[in-house]
Amino acid sequence: MEENILRIAEKTAEKLSVRYFEIRISRVTTTSVLVQNGQIDELSNNVETGIGVRAFKNGWGFSSANDLSRAEKAIKTAMKMAGVSRGPEKIYLGDPIKDTAFLLGEKRVDEVDISEKLEITKLANELLKGENVKNRTTSYGDVIVETTYLNSLGSEIRTATSRVRLRLSSIAFEGGKTGEYWKSFGGTGGWELIERVELEKWAKFVSRKSRDLLRAKAPPSGKFDVIMDPELTGVFIHEAVGHATEADAVKNGESIFAGKLGERVSVEELNVVDDPTLPGKFGSYAYDDEGMPGRRVEIIKNGVLNDYMNDRETSALLDLPPNGHGRAQSYAHQPLVRMSNTYVEPGNWDPEEIFEEVKSGLYMIGDKGGEVDVTTGTFTFGAKEGYIVENGELKAHLRDVSLSGNLLEVLKNIRAIGRDVKIQYPGYCGKGQWVPVDDGGPHVLTRALVGGMR
């Protein structure tokens, strides 16, 4: 089947003078379980097979099909589109790669009975029970993507990647107030990632946090010394620095970091990395969706903007070595420049020393979403909770607290970077398409605007 598809593609490319093509044939197996307040809202297992074809001539052409019997039509459509579209003059065309890479973990998720997945999701839901907890939601999901990648350079790469994720969420109500908390676990690997979760400990933690937030206070407003916990550090770096250093934003002139390679953009102690090769993390992969090896990118090195994340197109346009960051949501989507696992490397401070450094400020914990304008570098992030910090000690508990400011100002206001790096916040990044990512870092002390969330 694959040899026949490749032969059709080669003949069609020769006939239509297509300069480059690539084919992804994927088999995707997914399991989803959702339990809410003890009731099973979703229990599904699906298998899908499809093909995505991308071709380059005067620009890109792309076509996909969820039925391999339509592979020839997808090939011809993509190549005809490449002839009439307009795009970049060149793309990176490196050496062909022949390889096999399996990231399936120790215990394959497709060998675990769905009843076991349901039971652990139901148990987690039961453990979330507590006074004033009115809504308990637990979800489990796994996916195995088996892909054969072929291109006109002669590449032939077979990959199988397994990802698994468990999410616990609790909402408490009392006296017209709402307290909400959640936590996610998972990564690239097998069922062992779920078996390692201390379920009772974390379910009770999430439930208690949702209740504690009922009695938390509104935050003060103004400019403060702010300590970000590892989770908030991670989302800040992902949203504010990561998206601004994706090379398609740079190419389009939409990034505050465009044209700034080699310039100092932060304090010297800051190092920011994106690394798809980290073992077991949710955003890890061996090869991207353009058949390029995933490579560690040192985005900010000793405070200097050092590199962008790129794909075949932006690598050629910006004359930078390719680093394997062209990712697609599925075979039915075209690759875009995307992050993988983005984090701040460890500094020299013990967390205790960072808190002692703050005489009057705030400690902000967790990620509650936000907005970033990568063109101007302005941002607003919500934290799950916060605390007033006075003379190094935690005081009043805060809720609905947000952090905002200008990216470059906040990076240059960093006063301390902890040693305690954590990269364990599996999630999905949206950019027209959804891809799995992870992020993190240590505790970081900076100065920024703080306020409430509407």
Beta strands, then each sheet from edge to edge (+ up, - down):
strand 1: 20-36
strand 2: 39-56
strand 3: 60-65
strand 4: 98-103
strand 5: 133-151
strand 6: 156-174
strand 7: 177-188
strand 8: 222-228
strand 9: 272-274
strand 10: 297-301
strand 11: 304-305
strand 12: 326-327
strand 13: 336-337
strand 14: 341-344
strand 15: 360-365
strand 16: 370-373
strand 17: 378-383
strand 18: 385-390
strand 19: 393-398
strand 20: 401-406
strand 21: 416-417
strand 22: 422-423
strand 23: 427-430
strand 24: 434-441
strand 25: 444-452
sheet 1: 3+ 2- 1+ 5- 6+ 4+
sheet 2: 3+ 2- 1+ 5- 6+ 7-
sheet 3: 16+ 17- 20+ 25- 8+ 15+ 18- 19+
sheet 4: 11+ 10- 9+ 14- 24- 22+
sheet 5: 11+ 10- 9+ 14- 24- 23+
sheet 6: 12+ 13-
sheet 7: 16+ 17- 20+ 25- 21+
end
